[in-house]
Amino acid sequence: MQDVSRRVERAFQNFFRGIREGENIGYPRFAKFHRYNSFTYPQSGFSLHGNRLQVSKIGNIKIKLHRPLEGEIKQLTIVRKNDKYYACFCCEVDAPRRRFPITGKAVGIDVGITNYVATSDHELIPSIHAYRENLKQLKRLQRKLDKQKKGSKRRKKTAKAIARLHEKIANTRRDMAYKTANKLLSEYDIVVHEDLKIRNMVRNPNLALSIQDMGWGILFSTLSAMAQTSATKKVIKVDPRNTSQLCSRCNEMVKKELRERSHSCSTCGLEVDRDINASINILNRGLKLVA
């Protein structure tokens, strides 16, 4: 009940903050039973012994402990997600430091749709298109759901299948973002990327689905979070204006349509992939900020 009151307080704080800042945030509402998917033991009422979790009012539960816990356990939250239950422990530990090798190198990255990431070292990481690859199956399940009677067991079963598919898509995006961020921070000390306004970009109806499918925001936030756990790594944001149009060798403006995937400068003769050219410009802007 302590955590319930904290959640209510947090909801009203966000509501009044939204009013002050002019945001359209709805009035907090009572959570129905099917919308309440977690509960918290903030201080006591639980204990962990090997792979057995003892929780008050429930009993002794066998769990899959995927990694050993460090420090002193302070809080436990039980989370239900798509009929799967997770035990999330909050532990008090010393500030962890991720041990990335010091390389002394810097890189600029340009995110895109054709290529997930293009680096200033002429490396292209292909896109995965997690949503589009599952779109056919998702449409089939959505049509099936629309035809089923509301409140029926079959409709609930189909809804769970749709939720599991969306969870698979989200997990695929997060996995790709984590692996890419880990690769970049393992090979470079400074990573520079564009400060993109993704909310504004998805207003384009022709590109909204493709942009959301890439999950650029997840990649940027993962990069920043992983860099903060290391004392030797730095992630820098730069102005994205004209990074694709400027020539990275002579700084001449070379206008290109979005469908043109290569950069060809008539002034200095540079011919390179459009995204590679943009990533070099991004790196140069980042190095100027560092200097």
Steps between C-alpha positions, in 0.01 A plus 500: 500500500797734550594467135138544389487839671830596335357411159192714563718790612724464194196494269364826645844665493528418128146626445564840661841528334332443163250776571780742589697415186195503272509128419186298434516254792177335610369499856621192695245222490431194710692199363278201426624156594614409147703824474681452832796283402747539787524532876794590724645391833683824589676386819428146614271205448733309270821296513714325240667163566678361195237452230207524744321828566291529817238777480236578762135418423613282206755246625813330373557534124762335281665756270757511221780716640669609178791671680620532863389807692755751627481718810214526746146433373278797586182448300312239300248561221296217347411581139251321275562535126312291242424227754865486607609605847828673581661575836688832482741561788629845593843467663730750669849468351803717435486690171580232238756570230483318169847404387532602136849500345658842445558539125566874456276502191186699412219420258201674351184300434211573269178308558272420211236270358699316232791460742442491876833675564769635269832590662768748399735201465297388195318220684133433426280312750188372318150562630289222649144633430351312797148638451482456122623141523209414731244730335331224296441285808391803703240600238363146492456495878341848500243393238428189704453711815255737326273212402482341846235578757597746773549332837543152352784268596620476139524879473707514821726225365555689175567825689771322703657370177513857363656625824766226488584592140538868591722396791717298261535803269595728792754246632657473152543879484651518849737211426621670181547833680694340788731300273569802279567729798729241659694461175546876453609567859738203493676634190485879557544741792285775343175431313331792325142488372236744378263665745190388312148620581337162439153618609502758223639256243220244548246762394595417142236238406725344235790434736335470843473118499858449381642750752315343793606154384868596528485598869763777478394640837570164667848494346583856613374445856686167523822666382468776761413259783792267422744791464399633842607174662852547363739779594682489165215518248314803371187538283449836326194641323542742208274712280364276219452787253641428151718208608390309188531796262847630591805340343716355777821577308453857370187619691326581172119477504385210279120488486350151491152352503416247771493218246862570394716263703844614385699821540685633195678837527584678174743735679743256662391178328405312818267206436376311805185359653262774613483371859879464525541862386248611764674303776835669419333841523346398834842393631661831393230699683545289811876543503456878474280490812759291684776742399 
